[in-house]
């Protein structure tokens, strides 16, 4: 990840993009080598990315549930 948070809004990312960026955010936070202000930026970015991933997964689950109801 770069020194600046990615500017693409989480809602504009695919699941895979959001997941990959979230992994990078976690990796950077876990390094312990970031100042507090940067850590806060990363935390906020991570929260948005995690929310985006969860909404993608919830949507996928709803589609699977709907498809299985039609087959039953």
Secondary structure, DSSP 8 states (H G I E B T S, - for coil): --SS---S-GGGS-HHHHHHHHHHHHHHHHHT-S-HHHHHHHHHHHHHHHHHHHHHHHHHHHHHHHHHHHH-
